[in-house]
Amino acid sequence: MDTIWQPDLSKTGRSKYLALADALRKGIADKTLMPGQKLPPVRDLAYRVGVTPGTAARAYSILISEGRLVAGVGRGTYVADEKPKRAKPADWPERVYLRSPVLPDAGQVEITRDAMHRVADRGDVVDLTDYPNREGNQELRSTLRRLLADLPVGNFDVDDIVLTHGAQSAIIAVLQTVLRGPDPVVLIEAQAYPGFRRAADLCRARVITIDCDEDGPIVHQIESAAREFGAQVFLTSSEVNNPTLRRTTPERRYQIARVARRYGMNIVDDDCYKVTPASAESYRALLPDLGWYVSSLSKSFSPALRVGWAIAPSGQASDLARTVAFSCFGLSRILTDTTLEILNDKRLDSTLSETRATIASKVRQAVNHLGGHDVKWHEDVPFLWISLPRGWRASRFVRVAEAQGVILKSSEEFVARDARAPHCVRLAVNSQIAAECFENAVDKVRTILDNPQEEIGV
């Protein structure tokens, strides 16, 4: 490789990491790079072709996920051995994971690494020898306040923001803060994010499910549960219901807020999946004394950071911050400083834009191949909700898809254990596999949809 492979990326008009990935593919295809050949370390390759180490690492990661390269700790990176020709390309994975959304690396890895280096190079080591405290993360909360300024969540300031280890941690902390009595009751939608039920279970709360129509949760069921069971909290996602993608209409939100105010019921609005401007006011705006807004960086930047936040109702942030402090002492200074560096990075906007564009492209690709079937989707949400045709049950469909190498999530995972699940499956966008591989997996799903259960052999 030292003398015969030297890609020229100086004139490429596309992202350098994609151009480098294409050059590696071409070198493998034309045998310039032979099976079993060891490739140079990331830093050496970066220097050779005039890119950053992060760019070279991303190109390697893409080809490793495609099966064209293999890597081992301490061994380096090699061109994968050739395999016998099969019905599908040999460099595709045996199983395509479409069970949960996977973000593309549109620069997150490089931004995070650089942020960690900057934090490590600082001289204020005194701050790294103490337990975390709320004063120590004020600068990060101030930055979040600026970035979240346009959210329709009502008036709030820096002190209303409480940092947590991801949105799930925020939901649990809110429940721990507001639930009272020996038999607290929490409401969730009949088809909802499983983390809601798990959070309620951890807090020993009884869960009552609420049916929905096309406008959102049914108001009279919420009122009946609040009156009959004394429900203290309603957990919901008003902008993007996971898994149905349903958006609660503005009028329905007003109606639900009136019920909550009448019975003194808190509403926690989980807004993790929405990455474009909100369609209506959050419950935090409609219920300044009872509404909680929860989100995180997991679905927009990276789930690896585990940084989330809750915007508490007026005057209640100190109670929530105390709950977080009692449970985990808060976020470490290393984590909050790294996150602050990431949020202030000039490359962040372009990375987020590229991430959204990649997700939108994959969603459109899936919808184009699933035409004719009942599919709910939005370009800015990294999953699709597929209603199965007659002859299919969700659990059976998922097993058949898995036997053909496609991993999906059944509707049964989004309902209560004793509830009847709809005949639906969720197909999530995996943005770290090749477009052709994703397309092939969606085509398999389409074929299974087109052929009822009795016509499919496993």
Buried (B, 14 or more C-beta within 10 A) or exposed (E): BEEEBEBEBEEBEEBBBBBBBBBBBEBBEEEBBEEEBEBBBBEBBBBBBEBBBBBBBBBBBBBBBBBBBBBEEEEEBBBBEEEEEEEEBEBBBEEBBBBBBBBBBBBBBBBBBBBBEBBEEEEEEEEEEEEBEBEBBBBBBBBBBEEBEEBBBBEBEBBBBBBBBBBBBBBBBBBBBBBEEEEBBBBBBBBBBBBBBEBBEEBEBEBBBBEBEEBBBBBEBBBBBBEEBBBBBBBBBBBBBBBBBBBBBBEBBEBBBBBBBEBEBBBBBBBBBBBEEBBBBBBBBBBBEBBBBBBBBBBBBBBEBBBBBBBBBBEBBEBBBBBBBEBBEBBBBBBBBBBBBBBEBEBBEEBBEBBBEBBBBBBEBBBEBBEEBEBBBBBBBBBBBBBBBEBBBBBBBBEBBBEBBBBBBBBBBBBBEEEEBBBBBBBBBBBBBBEEBBBBBBBBBBEBBEBEBEEBEE
